[in-house]
């Protein structure tokens, strides 16, 4: 059943990985899709596939959310241009895997701009537009890293904890408006995230990796079922559930051991 027929979805970070697969799922449900990311060639290639496979309208916008003006530009190009958005997917985001002090401040700042500031502004802009229409969905991509302090991923995990808490609070505030928000927390997923973040996957970590297709399927199904928050995958959900039994003082060490058993720093990202 095409649950989103006649509706329009905007997906950030749609050029690959989880964002691209979420766009596919939304198109399969009948939604017209606006794809945005930095790489226009990839967006255009995906747009062609979605049009051919699902017969939906697909538009592409090359925008870098590291630019502070980008969220308003996206809003102006959609809602401001008479193209109301019924489903907003804030998927764009990245992190750097290294000691906090060894990561250049410019990289921290860029990551926080995309993961926190842009996501928050987009959620604010589009939620205000959705409420008068009394319908809409906002999907914000968090991470299993949102549930604990993560050494070598300190800023990234903190940014995702912010995303998770913001989204769950927002959904509660919107409970009588017809608009819903969902925080989606993936664990390890086979995307370009590892390479961009300076991680190399060990063989011992391969068994725990999900496909972006599986992650996207869970995300869209749970959004349509009205969930406020979801951890994708049974293994990830169990791991997060187990964290509640670990004393807070032990968590950084436990997380460090868990992550180092699955990934290592890429040579180009190691400390000088």
KEVEX-898524 format. One line per 8 residues: number of its first residue (from 1); their letters; for each residue x, y, z of N, C-alpha, C. Coordinates in Angstrom, 1 decimal, m for minus. Example, Ala and Ser with C-alpha at 12.3 -4.5 7.8 and 13.67 -1.06 7.14 Angstrom:
2
1> as> 13.2/m5.7/7.8/12.3/m4.5/7.8/13.2/m3.3/7.8 ~ 12.8/m2.2/7.1/13.7/m1.1/7.1/12.9/0.0/7.9
END
This chain:
272
1> xxxxxxxx> 0.9/m1.2/0.0/0.0/0.0/0.0/0.9/1.2/0.0 ~ 0.6/2.2/m0.9/1.4/3.4/m1.0/0.9/4.4/0.1 ~ 1.5/4.3/1.3/1.0/5.1/2.4/1.3/6.6/2.2 ~ 2.2/7.0/1.4/2.6/8.4/1.2/2.2/9.0/m0.1 ~ 1.3/8.3/m0.8/0.9/8.8/m2.1/0.3/10.3/m2.0 ~ 0.7/11.1/m2.9/0.3/12.5/m2.8/1.0/13.4/m1.9 ~ 2.0/12.8/m1.2/2.8/13.6/m0.2/4.2/13.9/m0.8 ~ 4.9/14.8/m0.2/6.3/15.2/m0.6/7.3/15.0/0.5
9> xxxxxxxx> 8.4/14.4/0.2/9.4/14.1/1.2/10.7/14.9/0.9 ~ 11.4/15.4/1.8/12.7/16.0/1.7/13.7/15.2/2.5 ~ 14.8/14.7/1.8/15.8/13.9/2.4/17.2/14.6/2.3 ~ 17.8/14.9/3.4/19.1/15.4/3.4/20.2/14.3/3.4 ~ 21.3/14.5/2.9/22.4/13.5/2.9/21.9/12.3/2.1 ~ 21.2/12.6/0.9/20.6/11.5/0.2/21.4/11.0/m0.9 ~ 22.7/11.4/m1.0/23.5/10.9/m2.2/24.0/9.5/m2.0 ~ 24.0/8.9/m0.8/24.5/7.6/m0.6/24.0/7.1/0.7
17> xxxxxxxx> 24.3/5.8/1.0/24.1/5.2/2.4/22.6/5.2/2.8 ~ 22.4/5.5/4.1/21.1/5.4/4.7/20.2/6.4/4.1 ~ 20.7/7.6/3.8/19.8/8.6/3.2/19.2/8.2/1.9 ~ 20.1/7.7/1.0/19.7/7.2/m0.3/18.6/6.1/m0.2 ~ 18.9/5.2/0.8/17.9/4.1/0.9/16.6/4.5/1.5 ~ 16.6/5.5/2.4/15.4/6.0/2.9/14.6/6.7/1.8 ~ 15.3/7.4/0.9/14.6/8.0/m0.2/13.9/6.9/m1.1 ~ 14.6/5.8/m1.3/14.0/4.7/m2.0/12.7/4.2/m1.4
25> xxxxxxxx> 12.8/4.0/m0.1/11.6/3.5/0.7/10.4/4.5/0.6 ~ 10.7/5.8/0.7/9.7/6.8/0.7/9.0/6.8/m0.7 ~ 9.9/6.7/m1.8/9.4/6.7/m3.1/8.5/5.4/m3.4 ~ 8.9/4.3/m2.8/8.1/3.1/m2.9/6.8/3.2/m2.3 ~ 6.7/4.1/m1.3/5.4/4.3/m0.6/4.6/5.4/m1.3 ~ 5.1/5.9/m2.5/4.4/6.8/m3.3/4.7/8.3/m3.1 ~ 5.6/8.6/m2.3/5.9/10.0/m2.0/6.8/10.6/m3.2 ~ 6.5/11.9/m3.5/7.4/12.6/m4.4/8.6/13.0/m3.5
33> xxxxxxxx> 9.8/13.0/m4.0/11.0/13.2/m3.2/11.8/14.3/m3.7 ~ 12.3/15.1/m2.7/13.4/16.1/m3.0/14.6/15.6/m2.3 ~ 15.7/15.4/m3.1/16.9/14.8/m2.7/17.9/16.0/m2.5 ~ 18.6/16.0/m1.4/19.6/17.1/m1.2/20.9/16.5/m0.6 ~ 22.0/17.0/m1.0/23.3/16.6/m0.5/24.3/17.5/m1.3 ~ 25.6/17.3/m1.1/26.6/18.1/m1.8/26.9/17.6/m3.2 ~ 26.8/16.3/m3.4/27.2/15.7/m4.7/26.0/15.6/m5.7 ~ 25.9/16.5/m6.6/24.7/16.6/m7.5/24.7/15.4/m8.4
41> xxxxxxxx> 25.8/15.0/m8.9/25.9/13.9/m9.8/25.2/12.6/m9.2 ~ 25.5/12.3/m8.0/24.9/11.1/m7.3/23.4/11.3/m7.1 ~ 23.0/12.5/m6.7/21.6/12.8/m6.5/20.9/12.6/m7.8 ~ 21.4/13.1/m8.9/20.7/13.0/m10.2/20.6/11.5/m10.7 ~ 21.6/10.7/m10.4/21.6/9.3/m10.7/20.5/8.6/m9.9 ~ 20.4/8.9/m8.6/19.4/8.3/m7.8/18.0/8.8/m8.3 ~ 17.9/10.0/m8.6/16.6/10.6/m9.0/16.1/9.8/m10.3 ~ 17.0/9.5/m11.2/16.6/8.8/m12.4/16.0/7.4/m12.1
49> xxxxxxxx> 16.7/6.8/m11.1/16.3/5.4/m10.7/14.9/5.5/m10.1 ~ 14.7/6.4/m9.2/13.4/6.5/m8.5/12.3/6.8/m9.4 ~ 12.5/7.7/m10.4/11.5/8.0/m11.4/11.1/6.8/m12.2 ~ 12.1/6.0/m12.6/11.9/4.8/m13.4/11.2/3.7/m12.6 ~ 11.6/3.5/m11.4/11.1/2.4/m10.6/9.7/2.7/m10.0 ~ 9.5/3.9/m9.6/8.3/4.2/m8.8/7.3/5.2/m9.5 ~ 7.8/5.8/m10.6/6.9/6.8/m11.2/6.5/8.0/m10.4 ~ 7.4/8.4/m9.5/7.2/9.6/m8.7/8.0/10.8/m9.2
57> xxxxxxxx> 7.6/11.9/m8.8/8.3/13.2/m9.1/9.5/13.2/m8.2 ~ 10.7/13.5/m8.7/11.9/13.6/m7.9/12.7/14.8/m8.4 ~ 13.1/15.6/m7.4/13.9/16.8/m7.6/15.2/16.7/m6.9 ~ 16.2/17.4/m7.3/17.5/17.4/m6.6/18.0/18.8/m6.4 ~ 18.6/18.9/m5.2/19.2/20.2/m4.8/20.6/20.0/m4.2 ~ 21.6/20.6/m4.8/23.0/20.5/m4.3/23.2/21.6/m3.2 ~ 23.2/21.2/m1.9/23.3/22.1/m0.8/24.2/21.5/0.2 ~ 25.2/22.3/0.7/26.1/21.8/1.8/25.6/22.4/3.1
65> xxxxxxxx> 25.1/21.5/4.0/24.6/22.0/5.3/25.7/22.5/6.2 ~ 26.9/22.4/5.8/28.0/23.1/6.6/27.9/24.6/6.5 ~ 27.1/25.1/5.5/26.9/26.5/5.3/25.7/26.9/6.2 ~ 25.9/27.9/7.0/24.9/28.3/8.0/23.6/28.8/7.3 ~ 23.8/29.2/6.0/22.6/29.7/5.3/21.8/28.6/4.7 ~ 22.3/27.4/4.6/21.7/26.3/3.9/20.3/25.9/4.4 ~ 20.0/25.8/5.7/18.7/25.4/6.1/17.6/26.3/5.6 ~ 17.8/27.6/5.7/16.8/28.6/5.2/16.7/28.5/3.7
73> xxxxxxxx> 17.8/28.2/3.0/17.8/28.1/1.5/16.9/26.9/1.1 ~ 17.1/25.8/1.9/16.2/24.6/1.6/14.8/24.9/1.9 ~ 14.5/25.6/2.9/13.1/25.9/3.2/12.5/26.8/2.1 ~ 13.3/27.8/1.7/12.8/28.7/0.7/12.6/28.0/m0.7 ~ 13.4/27.0/m0.9/13.3/26.3/m2.2/12.1/25.3/m2.2 ~ 11.6/25.0/m1.0/10.5/24.0/m0.9/9.2/24.7/m0.5 ~ 9.0/24.9/0.8/7.8/25.5/1.3/7.7/27.0/0.8 ~ 8.8/27.7/0.7/8.7/29.0/0.2/8.4/29.1/m1.3
81> xxxxxxxx> 8.6/28.0/m2.0/8.3/28.0/m3.5/7.0/27.2/m3.8 ~ 6.1/27.1/m2.7/4.9/26.4/m2.9/4.9/24.9/m3.0 ~ 6.0/24.3/m2.4/6.1/22.9/m2.4/6.2/22.4/m1.0 ~ 5.0/22.2/m0.4/4.9/21.8/1.0/5.6/20.4/1.2 ~ 6.3/20.3/2.3/7.0/19.1/2.7/6.2/18.4/3.8 ~ 5.8/17.1/3.5/5.1/16.3/4.5/6.0/15.4/5.3 ~ 7.2/15.1/4.7/8.1/14.2/5.5/9.5/14.8/5.3 ~ 10.1/15.2/6.5/11.4/15.7/6.5/12.3/14.7/7.1
89> xxxxxxxx> 13.4/14.3/6.4/14.3/13.3/6.9/15.7/14.1/7.0 ~ 16.1/14.3/8.3/17.4/14.9/8.6/18.4/13.8/8.7 ~ 19.0/13.4/7.6/19.9/12.3/7.6/21.4/12.7/7.6 ~ 21.6/13.9/7.0/23.0/14.4/6.8/23.7/14.4/8.1 ~ 24.9/13.9/8.2/25.7/14.0/9.4/27.0/13.2/9.2 ~ 28.0/13.5/10.1/29.3/12.7/10.0/30.0/12.9/11.3 ~ 31.1/12.1/11.5/31.9/12.2/12.7/33.3/11.9/12.4 ~ 34.2/12.2/13.3/35.6/11.9/13.2/36.1/11.0/14.4
97> xxxxxxxx> 36.7/9.9/14.0/37.2/8.9/15.0/38.6/9.2/15.4 ~ 38.8/9.9/16.5/40.1/10.2/17.0/40.0/10.8/18.4 ~ 41.1/11.0/19.1/41.0/11.7/20.4/40.5/13.1/20.2 ~ 39.7/13.6/21.1/39.0/14.9/21.0/40.0/16.0/20.7 ~ 41.2/16.0/21.4/42.1/17.1/21.3/43.0/17.0/20.0 ~ 43.0/15.9/19.4/43.8/15.7/18.1/43.0/16.1/16.9 ~ 41.7/16.3/17.0/40.8/16.7/15.9/40.9/18.2/15.8 ~ 41.2/18.7/14.7/41.2/20.2/14.5/39.8/20.8/14.9
105> xxxxxxxx> 39.9/22.0/15.5/38.6/22.6/15.9/37.7/22.8/14.7 ~ 38.3/23.2/13.5/37.5/23.4/12.4/36.6/22.2/12.0 ~ 37.2/21.0/12.2/36.4/19.8/12.0/35.3/19.6/13.0 ~ 35.6/19.8/14.3/34.5/19.8/15.3/33.4/20.8/14.9 ~ 33.8/22.0/14.6/32.8/23.0/14.3/31.9/22.6/13.1 ~ 32.5/22.1/12.0/31.8/21.7/10.8/30.8/20.6/11.2 ~ 31.3/19.6/11.9/30.4/18.5/12.3/29.2/19.0/13.1 ~ 29.5/19.8/14.1/28.4/20.3/14.9/27.4/21.2/14.1
113> xxxxxxxx> 27.9/21.9/13.2/27.0/22.7/12.3/26.1/21.8/11.6 ~ 26.6/20.7/11.0/25.7/19.8/10.2/24.8/18.9/11.2 ~ 25.5/18.3/12.2/24.8/17.3/13.0/23.7/18.0/13.9 ~ 24.1/19.2/14.4/23.2/19.8/15.5/22.5/21.0/14.9 ~ 23.2/22.1/14.5/22.6/23.3/14.2/21.7/23.2/13.0 ~ 22.2/22.7/11.9/21.4/22.6/10.7/20.2/21.7/10.9 ~ 20.4/20.6/11.6/19.2/19.6/11.9/18.2/20.3/12.7 ~ 18.6/21.1/13.7/17.7/21.8/14.6/16.9/22.9/13.9
121> xxxxxxxx> 17.6/23.6/13.0/17.0/24.7/12.3/16.0/24.1/11.3 ~ 16.3/23.0/10.6/15.4/22.4/9.6/14.2/21.9/10.4 ~ 14.4/21.2/11.5/13.3/20.7/12.3/12.3/21.9/12.7 ~ 12.9/23.0/13.1/12.1/24.1/13.5/11.3/24.7/12.4 ~ 12.0/25.0/11.3/11.4/25.6/10.1/10.2/24.7/9.6 ~ 10.5/23.4/9.4/9.5/22.6/8.8/8.4/22.2/9.7 ~ 8.7/22.0/11.0/7.6/21.7/12.0/6.6/22.9/12.1 ~ 7.1/24.1/12.0/6.2/25.3/12.0/5.3/25.3/10.8
129> xxxxxxxx> 5.8/24.8/9.7/5.0/24.8/8.5/4.0/23.6/8.5 ~ 4.4/22.5/9.1/3.5/21.3/9.2/2.4/21.5/10.1 ~ 2.6/22.1/11.3/1.5/22.2/12.3/0.2/22.8/11.8 ~ 0.2/23.9/11.1/m1.1/24.4/10.6/m1.8/23.4/9.7 ~ m1.1/22.5/9.0/m1.7/21.6/8.1/m2.1/20.3/8.8 ~ m1.7/20.2/10.1/m2.1/19.1/11.0/m1.7/17.7/10.5 ~ m0.6/17.7/9.8/0.0/16.4/9.4/1.5/16.6/9.1 ~ 2.3/15.5/9.2/3.7/15.6/8.8/4.5/14.7/9.7
137> xxxxxxxx> 5.7/14.3/9.2/6.6/13.5/9.9/8.0/14.2/9.8 ~ 8.7/14.1/10.9/10.1/14.6/10.9/10.9/13.4/11.5 ~ 11.8/12.9/10.6/12.7/11.8/11.0/14.1/12.3/11.2 ~ 14.7/12.2/12.4/16.0/12.7/12.6/16.9/11.5/12.9 ~ 18.0/11.4/12.2/18.9/10.2/12.4/19.9/10.5/13.5 ~ 19.8/9.7/14.5/20.7/9.8/15.7/21.7/8.7/15.5 ~ 22.0/7.9/16.6/23.0/6.8/16.5/22.9/6.1/17.8 ~ 23.4/4.8/17.8/23.5/4.1/19.1/24.5/4.8/20.0
145> xxxxxxxx> 25.4/5.6/19.3/26.4/6.4/20.1/25.7/7.4/21.0 ~ 24.4/7.7/20.8/23.7/8.6/21.6/23.4/8.2/23.0 ~ 23.6/6.9/23.2/23.2/6.3/24.5/24.3/6.2/25.5 ~ 25.6/6.6/25.2/26.7/6.5/26.1/27.8/7.4/25.7 ~ 28.7/7.8/26.6/29.9/8.6/26.2/30.8/7.7/25.4 ~ 31.3/8.2/24.3/32.1/7.4/23.4/33.5/8.0/23.2 ~ 34.5/7.4/23.9/35.9/7.9/23.6/36.3/7.7/22.2 ~ 37.0/8.7/21.6/37.5/8.7/20.2/36.3/9.2/19.3
153> xxxxxxxx> 35.1/9.2/19.9/34.0/9.7/19.1/33.2/10.7/20.0 ~ 33.9/11.4/20.8/33.3/12.2/21.9/32.3/13.2/21.3 ~ 32.7/14.1/20.4/31.8/15.1/19.8/30.7/14.5/19.0 ~ 31.0/13.5/18.2/30.0/12.9/17.4/28.9/12.2/18.3 ~ 29.3/11.4/19.3/28.3/10.8/20.1/27.5/11.8/20.9 ~ 28.1/12.9/21.3/27.4/13.9/22.1/26.4/14.6/21.1 ~ 26.8/14.8/19.9/25.8/15.4/18.9/24.6/14.6/18.7 ~ 24.8/13.3/18.7/23.7/12.3/18.4/22.8/12.2/19.7
161> xxxxxxxx> 23.4/12.3/20.9/22.6/12.3/22.1/21.7/13.6/22.1 ~ 22.2/14.7/21.6/21.4/15.9/21.4/20.2/15.6/20.5 ~ 20.6/15.0/19.3/19.5/14.7/18.3/18.4/13.8/18.9 ~ 18.8/12.8/19.6/17.9/11.9/20.2/17.0/12.6/21.2 ~ 17.6/13.3/22.1/16.8/14.0/23.1/15.9/15.1/22.6 ~ 16.4/15.8/21.6/15.6/16.9/21.0/14.4/16.3/20.3 ~ 14.6/15.2/19.5/13.5/14.6/18.7/12.4/14.0/19.6 ~ 12.9/13.3/20.7/11.9/12.7/21.5/11.0/13.8/22.3
169> xxxxxxxx> 11.7/14.9/22.7/10.9/16.0/23.3/10.0/16.7/22.3 ~ 10.5/16.8/21.1/9.7/17.5/20.0/8.5/16.6/19.7 ~ 8.6/15.3/19.6/7.5/14.5/19.3/6.4/14.6/20.4 ~ 6.9/14.7/21.7/5.9/14.9/22.8/5.2/16.2/22.7 ~ 5.9/17.2/22.4/5.3/18.6/22.3/4.3/18.6/21.1 ~ 4.5/17.8/20.1/3.7/17.8/18.9/2.5/16.9/19.0 ~ 2.3/16.2/20.1/1.5/15.0/20.2/0.0/15.3/19.9 ~ m0.4/16.6/20.0/m1.8/16.9/19.7/m2.0/17.7/18.3
177> xxxxxxxx> m1.0/17.7/17.5/m1.0/18.5/16.3/m1.2/17.7/15.0 ~ m1.0/16.4/15.1/m1.0/15.6/13.9/0.3/15.4/13.2 ~ 1.3/16.1/13.8/2.7/16.0/13.3/3.5/15.1/14.3 ~ 4.3/14.2/13.7/5.1/13.3/14.5/6.6/13.5/14.2 ~ 7.4/13.2/15.2/8.9/13.2/15.1/9.4/11.8/15.6 ~ 10.4/11.3/14.9/11.0/10.0/15.3/12.5/10.1/15.3 ~ 13.2/9.7/16.3/14.6/9.6/16.4/15.0/8.1/16.0 ~ 15.8/8.0/14.9/16.3/6.7/14.5/17.8/6.6/14.8
185> xxxxxxxx> 18.1/5.5/15.6/19.5/5.3/16.0/20.1/4.0/15.4 ~ 20.8/4.2/14.3/21.5/3.1/13.7/22.7/2.7/14.5 ~ 23.2/1.5/14.4/24.5/1.1/14.9/25.4/1.1/13.6 ~ 26.4/0.2/13.7/27.3/0.1/12.5/26.6/m0.3/11.2 ~ 26.8/0.5/10.2/26.1/0.3/8.9/27.1/0.4/7.8 ~ 26.9/m0.4/6.8/27.9/m0.4/5.7/27.7/0.8/4.7 ~ 28.2/1.9/5.1/28.1/3.1/4.3/29.5/3.8/4.2 ~ 29.6/4.9/3.6/30.8/5.7/3.5/31.2/6.4/4.8
193> xxxxxxxx> 30.3/6.2/5.8/30.6/6.9/7.1/31.9/6.5/7.7 ~ 32.2/5.2/7.7/33.5/4.8/8.3/34.7/5.4/7.6 ~ 34.7/5.4/6.3/35.9/6.0/5.6/36.0/7.5/5.9 ~ 34.9/8.2/5.8/34.9/9.7/6.0/35.3/10.0/7.5 ~ 34.9/9.1/8.4/35.3/9.4/9.8/36.6/8.9/10.2 ~ 37.4/8.3/9.3/38.7/7.9/9.7/38.8/6.6/10.4 ~ 37.8/5.7/10.1/37.8/4.3/10.7/38.0/3.3/9.7 ~ 38.7/2.2/10.1/38.9/1.0/9.3/38.2/m0.1/10.0
201> xxxxxxxx> 37.3/m0.8/9.3/36.6/m1.9/9.9/37.5/m3.2/10.0 ~ 37.5/m3.8/11.2/38.2/m5.0/11.4/37.3/m6.2/11.0 ~ 38.0/m7.3/10.7/37.2/m8.5/10.4/36.2/m8.9/11.5 ~ 36.7/m8.7/12.8/35.9/m9.0/13.9/34.6/m8.1/14.0 ~ 34.6/m7.0/13.4/33.5/m6.1/13.4/32.5/m6.3/12.3 ~ 32.8/m7.1/11.3/32.0/m7.2/10.2/30.6/m7.8/10.4 ~ 30.6/m8.8/11.4/29.3/m9.5/11.7/28.2/m8.6/12.2 ~ 28.7/m7.5/12.9/27.7/m6.6/13.5/27.2/m5.5/12.6
209> xxxxxxxx> 27.7/m5.4/11.4/27.3/m4.3/10.4/26.0/m4.6/9.7 ~ 25.1/m3.6/9.7/23.8/m3.7/9.0/24.0/m3.2/7.6 ~ 23.1/m3.5/6.7/23.1/m2.9/5.4/22.2/m1.6/5.5 ~ 22.5/m0.6/4.7/21.7/0.6/4.7/20.3/0.3/4.3 ~ 20.1/m0.7/3.5/18.7/m1.1/3.1/17.9/m1.5/4.3 ~ 18.5/m2.4/5.1/17.8/m2.9/6.3/17.5/m1.8/7.3 ~ 18.5/m0.9/7.4/18.3/0.2/8.4/17.2/1.1/7.9 ~ 17.2/1.5/6.6/16.1/2.3/6.0/14.7/1.7/6.1
217> xxxxxxxx> 14.6/0.4/5.9/13.4/m0.3/6.0/12.8/m0.1/7.4 ~ 13.6/m0.4/8.4/13.1/m0.2/9.8/12.7/1.2/10.1 ~ 13.5/2.2/9.6/13.3/3.6/9.9/11.9/4.0/9.4 ~ 11.7/3.7/8.1/10.4/4.2/7.5/9.2/3.4/8.1 ~ 9.4/2.1/8.3/8.2/1.4/8.9/7.9/1.9/10.3 ~ 8.9/2.2/11.1/8.6/2.7/12.5/8.0/4.1/12.4 ~ 8.5/4.9/11.5/8.0/6.2/11.3/6.5/6.2/11.0 ~ 6.1/5.3/10.1/4.7/5.2/9.7/3.8/4.6/10.7
225> xxxxxxxx> 4.4/3.8/11.6/3.7/3.2/12.7/3.5/4.1/13.9 ~ 4.2/5.2/13.9/4.0/6.2/15.0/5.0/6.1/16.1 ~ 6.1/5.5/15.9/7.1/5.4/17.0/7.8/6.7/17.2 ~ 8.2/6.9/18.4/8.9/8.2/18.8/10.4/8.0/18.7 ~ 10.9/6.8/18.9/12.3/6.5/18.9/12.5/5.0/18.6 ~ 13.6/4.7/17.8/13.8/3.3/17.5/15.3/3.1/17.3 ~ 15.8/2.0/17.8/17.2/1.6/17.5/17.1/0.5/16.4 ~ 17.8/0.6/15.3/17.7/m0.3/14.2/18.5/m1.6/14.5
233> xxxxxxxx> 17.8/m2.7/14.3/18.4/m4.0/14.5/18.3/m4.6/15.9 ~ 18.0/m5.9/16.0/17.9/m6.5/17.3/19.2/m6.5/18.1 ~ 20.3/m6.7/17.4/21.6/m6.7/18.1/21.9/m5.4/18.7 ~ 21.6/m4.3/17.9/21.9/m3.0/18.4/20.9/m2.6/19.5 ~ 19.7/m3.0/19.4/18.7/m2.7/20.4/19.1/m3.4/21.7 ~ 19.5/m4.7/21.6/19.9/m5.4/22.8/21.2/m4.8/23.5 ~ 22.1/m4.3/22.7/23.3/m3.7/23.2/23.0/m2.4/23.9 ~ 22.1/m1.6/23.4/21.7/m0.4/24.0/21.0/m0.7/25.3
241> xxxxxxxx> 20.1/m1.7/25.3/19.4/m2.1/26.5/20.3/m2.5/27.6 ~ 21.4/m3.2/27.3/22.3/m3.7/28.3/23.1/m2.6/28.9 ~ 23.2/m1.4/28.3/24.0/m0.3/28.8/23.4/0.2/30.2 ~ 22.1/0.0/30.4/21.5/0.5/31.6/22.0/m0.3/32.9 ~ 22.6/m1.4/32.7/23.1/m2.2/33.8/24.6/m2.0/34.1 ~ 25.2/m1.1/33.3/26.6/m0.8/33.5/26.8/0.5/34.3 ~ 27.5/0.5/35.4/27.7/1.7/36.1/28.2/2.9/35.2 ~ 27.7/4.0/35.5/28.1/5.2/34.6/29.6/5.4/34.5
249> xxxxxxxx> 30.3/5.2/35.6/31.7/5.4/35.7/32.5/4.4/34.8 ~ 31.9/3.3/34.5/32.6/2.3/33.7/32.3/2.4/32.2 ~ 31.3/3.2/31.8/30.8/3.3/30.5/31.9/3.7/29.5 ~ 32.7/4.7/29.7/33.7/5.1/28.7/34.6/3.9/28.4 ~ 35.1/3.2/29.4/36.0/2.1/29.2/35.3/1.0/28.4 ~ 34.1/0.7/28.8/33.3/m0.4/28.1/33.1/m0.1/26.6 ~ 32.7/1.2/26.4/32.5/1.6/25.0/33.8/1.6/24.2 ~ 34.9/2.0/24.8/36.2/2.1/24.1/36.6/0.6/23.7
257> xxxxxxxx> 36.4/m0.3/24.6/36.8/m1.7/24.3/35.9/m2.3/23.2 ~ 34.6/m2.0/23.3/33.7/m2.5/22.3/34.0/m1.9/20.9 ~ 34.3/m0.6/20.8/34.6/0.0/19.5/35.9/m0.5/19.0 ~ 36.9/m0.6/19.8/38.3/m0.9/19.4/38.3/m2.4/18.9 ~ 37.4/m3.2/19.4/37.3/m4.6/18.9/36.8/m4.7/17.5 ~ 36.1/m3.6/17.0/35.4/m3.6/15.7/36.1/m2.7/14.7 ~ 36.7/m1.6/15.1/37.3/m0.7/14.2/38.6/m0.2/14.7 ~ 39.4/0.4/13.8/40.6/1.0/14.2/40.8/2.3/13.5
265> xxxxxxxx> 41.6/3.2/13.9/41.8/4.5/13.3/42.6/4.3/12.0 ~ 42.1/5.0/10.9/42.8/5.0/9.7/44.2/5.7/9.9 ~ 45.2/5.2/9.1/46.5/5.8/9.3/46.5/7.3/9.1 ~ 45.7/7.8/8.2/45.7/9.2/7.9/45.1/10.1/9.0 ~ 44.4/9.4/10.0/43.7/10.1/11.0/44.3/9.9/12.4 ~ 45.4/9.2/12.5/46.1/8.9/13.8/46.7/10.2/14.3 ~ 46.9/10.2/15.6/47.5/11.4/16.2/48.9/11.7/15.7 ~ 49.3/12.9/15.6/50.7/13.2/15.2/51.7/12.9/16.3
END
